[in-house]
Structure formats: structure tokens, C-alpha cells
Amino acid sequence: MRIGILGAGAIGSILSERLPMGGHDVMIANSRGPGAISPAALRSAARAVKAVDAVGDFAARPRSRSSWCSSSRRPVSARFATSS
């Protein structure tokens, strides 16, 4: 699976280190560009890329119209309504 990670902080670095071990193609990006990503985040097969490249593949894919669960088919106002 191709995975793009935005944010090379503590969590992003751990994910970029461990996900390639499972055979995933991992790209990691941060707001300062690929040159600012720490070597620790790139210890495994993760690649440092620009943020637009990390999300570009995802943004180009068509969105599925299927819902995650039946409750998401209701309007937002109905899902978060409180009884008085």
C-alpha cells in the first residue's frame, strides 16, 4: 500500500520507520520540505517528499460513495442532535 504521512514529528517518524517493515511504500513530508526531515524518520525505506507529493496520489483518486457505517447516512444534524 502507498502511504503518505504529513508531519515528521514523533508519531510521523515512528510510522515512517515501522510501516515499510510491513511492505508499504511510505512517503513522509513536513511543512519545511524534504530536506528538513530528520534522518531518524528515514532509517527504513521511507522517502522524504514535498507535502503535495505525499497527498497528491490520494487527492487524485475518485472518492467512494459508500458509507463507513449506517449511522453516517443520516444528516449531520440528526447524528449530533441531543434530546431535550
C-alpha positions in Angstrom: 0.0 0.0 0.0 1.2 3.5 -0.7 1.1 5.7 2.4 1.7 9.4 2.7 2.5 10.8 6.1 2.1 14.6 6.7 4.2 15.5 9.8 7.6 14.2 10.6 7.3 14.7 14.4 7.2 11.9 17.0 4.3 9.9 15.6 5.1 10.5 11.9 8.7 9.4 12.4 7.6 6.2 14.2 5.1 5.4 11.4 7.7 6.1 8.7 10.1 3.7 10.4 7.6 0.8 11.0 5.3 0.8 8.1 7.9 -0.1 5.5 8.7 -3.1 7.5 5.3 -4.4 6.6 6.0 -3.9 2.9 4.3 -0.5 2.5 5.6 2.3 0.2 5.9 5.2 2.6 6.4 8.9 1.8 6.8 11.4 4.6 6.5 15.2 4.4 6.6 18.2 6.6 5.9 21.9 6.2 9.6 22.8 5.8 10.3 20.5 2.9 12.0 17.1 2.4 15.5 18.4 3.4 14.3 19.2 6.9 13.1 15.6 7.7 15.3 14.0 10.3 17.5 11.0 9.4 15.7 9.0 12.1 12.5 9.2 10.2 14.2 7.8 7.1 16.0 4.9 8.7 13.9 2.4 6.9 12.7 2.6 3.3 10.5 5.7 3.8 11.1 8.6 1.3 11.2 12.3 2.1 8.9 14.2 -0.3 7.1 17.5 -0.5 3.7 17.7 1.1 2.0 18.0 -2.2 3.6 14.7 -3.4 2.6 12.9 -0.2 -1.1 13.7 -0.7 -1.2 14.1 -4.5 -1.9 10.4 -5.2 -4.7 10.4 -2.7 -6.2 13.6 -3.9 -6.3 12.4 -7.5 -8.3 9.3 -6.7 -12.1 9.3 -7.0 -14.0 9.2 -3.7 -16.1 6.2 -2.9 -19.8 7.0 -2.3 -20.2 4.1 0.1 -20.6 5.0 3.8 -18.4 3.7 6.7 -21.4 2.8 8.7 -25.2 3.1 8.6 -25.3 6.0 11.0 -23.3 8.1 8.6 -26.1 8.0 6.1 -28.2 10.3 8.4 -27.7 14.1 8.1 -25.1 15.6 10.4 -27.8 17.4 12.4 -29.5 14.1 13.1 -26.3 12.4 14.2 -25.3 15.1 16.7 -28.8 16.1 17.9 -29.3 16.0 21.6 -32.7 15.2 23.2 -34.2 17.9 25.4 
